[in-house]
Amino acid sequence: MWKTLELDEAIHIIPIEDLRQHEESSKCWCNPSIENDLNKDIITNNSLDERELYETGCKKPH
């Protein structure tokens, strides 16, 4: 699961209950991707448990 936080300067998409805590920053340890839409940055964090790879079908459950 993911949470979305809309702040003044950016929208942050952060994994919930990941193996390591994330920062609400573009400088997070996970090297988040940054896109610009509607005059705001959209910062999408990468999960340590790789959940996005399973969600997109790039990895299959064991």
Secondary structure, 3 states (H helix, E strand, C coil): CEEEEECCCEEEEEECCCCCCCCCCCCCCCCCEEEEECCEEEEECCCCCCHHHHHCCCCCCC
